[in-house]
Amino acid sequence: MTLFLALVLDALLGEPKWLWSRMPHPAVLMGNLIARATSMFNHAPHQKPKGVILCIGLAGLGGLAGLVLAQLGPLAEILVTAILVAQKSL
């Protein structure tokens, strides 16, 4: 239900240009974080173990963000999901 409502909200309102022209979109920030972490850890020696640790760390960070978001309630979940789906702008 959360995803359905987020998709409807994003389809109706889209991404506000006035907001994302002043600050980077959260999906862009996440991509930048992954790119920076990859450039720091994706090289020899021990490339594979560092990659595994990086994946576990990023997944854990995402899980922690999800737990915090769940504490804020369903409206916050719908709003954040609508922003991250970005079906019209990204």
PyMOL commands that set and color helices and strands:
alter all, ss='L'
color gray80, all
select helices_A, chain A and resi 2-13+17-20+26-41+47-72+74-85
alter helices_A, ss='H'
color red, helices_A
deselect
rebuild
show_as cartoon
